Amino acid sequence: MEMEILLFAIALPSFVGVMFSYCGNLARKISVLTGFNGCALAATLLLSSMSQESLIQFASQNRWLWFPLTTFMIAVLTDACGLFKKIMPLRIYIACAVIILGAALLLIPSWDNLSRRLFLGVAVGGCATVLVLVVEKRKCFSTSLALSFSLIAPSVLAMLSGFAKLAIPLGAVAFCLGIISLIELVRQMRGRKCLGLGVGGGVVVASIAGLGSATGFGYDTTNIPIWIWVLSAAAPLGLCLGEFPGICSRKIPSACARICGCVILAVAAILMCVLFQNSSASSLYK
Amino acid sequence: MHLSSKSFTAITSLFVITISALALQSPGEKVAPTPTATNSTTSIQGQTSETTWKVDDTHSMGLFRVQHSGAGMFWGRFDDVSGTVTTNGSGAQGLAMNIAIDTNSVSSANKDLDGHLRSPDFFSVKEFPTMTFISTSSKKLDGNMWEVSGNLTVHGVTKPLTANVEMTGQSESVRGKKIGFEAVFTMDRGEFGMTYGIEKNAIGKNVRIIVALEAGAS
């Protein structure tokens, strides 16, 4: 079973995502589009989710599939806005609107209230805006690598809460992003210009972290506190550590700070969860 | 008081008609108009009226067994069982069950495994907090055994199912009348959308379920 999960739930979807990203980078050179990194990551998430659960009757039985489906919708619409590549504010406004729409469609337990979902959409939209600004400014492998570390947090939290079917697709996206960062590293070492994740990639990473954590929280029966889920959703914002005054003007410290920022937030979320679960287990036996 | 012959005949006829009507009434028919809560002091086999028994959730539980990794048998339990059992003595309608199990009460004596069982990988308790069995018909077998057919709803899917039900005992005390049942059946969890681990037989698809009920007369 483990080999089948590794192959069909992680390796294969990640390969498709990397191919999508590569094709998008080729498209950047020959067309007005700005790449398909958002669609690449969302396709990885969707394919990995579909290997875990059938899409048939997802609306009535397996409602957690709303998460990969809405993320894919966000990715397609955001990457399509690459047509307006010179009008960044418009692209960001459209991305935020699409994220809010995606959050409104997240019809999962604990998120039955529409106003709560809209609030979630606004919060994720805010994170996406910050992330896009940093991603567009820092087009190097360290950005992709840092974001891949940040997506480990919601994956591990989902696993700790017992929701393996959500943890595996999130892990697959983190793996895909790690491969993309390695490709970027090879490009950099060969002296070529890094293309970066683009607006679509930044928006989708924020959506996956935010909506994925919301999905994990919605289905959680182990009572992991909500602030731990919020911490895992905010892990990609660790990129901002590389933009602090004194660090942002220097390449290598900035790159290290970006990676450390994401790692620190991700590790903190995982550590807090483990400590919480151990303390609640020991209190049961007092 | 002297009765005229006409009066005497009328009273006698009325008396005979009443006795005849009582004698011709079939044993399975309800005497009282309400469909529930007619207590009987006779044994279940000798009942002439319906009795509805309310499940005592403290002394009732469900057990499930499934094969793990193609090797050992894993047992888990459900602690919260509720519902009603309706009994009467006539053959085809002898036993009716309306049982609900709180899926959040699933327990494996391992906290991490309990969390996994409650997640969408298995019972998805946040979406489907209850699994139910509502009987549609029953057939009396030898001894204290019944074959009860009905609809089982698990994970939002309803399928017909037949269970072997044994009446394990009856008693009457100062605490009231009690009756016990044990139902055994096997379900294919894949048919109910619970497919995690079925590939490569990591976790068996056939699940044996035993529901032990103790109910009191309501």
HADDOCK unambig.tbl for C-alpha pairs under 7 A between the chains (distance, minus, plus):
assign (segid A and resid 1 and name CA) (segid B and resid 200 and name CA) 6.44 0.50 0.50
assign (segid A and resid 1 and name CA) (segid B and resid 202 and name CA) 6.63 0.50 0.50
assign (segid A and resid 61 and name CA) (segid B and resid 156 and name CA) 6.45 0.50 0.50
assign (segid A and resid 109 and name CA) (segid B and resid 126 and name CA) 6.18 0.50 0.50
assign (segid A and resid 109 and name CA) (segid B and resid 127 and name CA) 6.34 0.50 0.50
assign (segid A and resid 161 and name CA) (segid B and resid 115 and name CA) 6.23 0.50 0.50
assign (segid A and resid 162 and name CA) (segid B and resid 115 and name CA) 5.09 0.50 0.50
assign (segid A and resid 162 and name CA) (segid B and resid 116 and name CA) 3.97 0.50 0.50
assign (segid A and resid 162 and name CA) (segid B and resid 119 and name CA) 5.94 0.50 0.50
assign (segid A and resid 163 and name CA) (segid B and resid 116 and name CA) 6.29 0.50 0.50
assign (segid A and resid 163 and name CA) (segid B and resid 119 and name CA) 5.43 0.50 0.50
assign (segid A and resid 163 and name CA) (segid B and resid 120 and name CA) 6.53 0.50 0.50
assign (segid A and resid 163 and name CA) (segid B and resid 121 and name CA) 6.35 0.50 0.50
assign (segid A and resid 164 and name CA) (segid B and resid 121 and name CA) 6.82 0.50 0.50
assign (segid A and resid 165 and name CA) (segid B and resid 121 and name CA) 6.32 0.50 0.50
assign (segid A and resid 219 and name CA) (segid B and resid 119 and name CA) 6.62 0.50 0.50
assign (segid A and resid 219 and name CA) (segid B and resid 126 and name CA) 6.22 0.50 0.50
assign (segid A and resid 221 and name CA) (segid B and resid 115 and name CA) 6.22 0.50 0.50
assign (segid A and resid 221 and name CA) (segid B and resid 118 and name CA) 6.69 0.50 0.50
assign (segid A and resid 222 and name CA) (segid B and resid 115 and name CA) 5.95 0.50 0.50
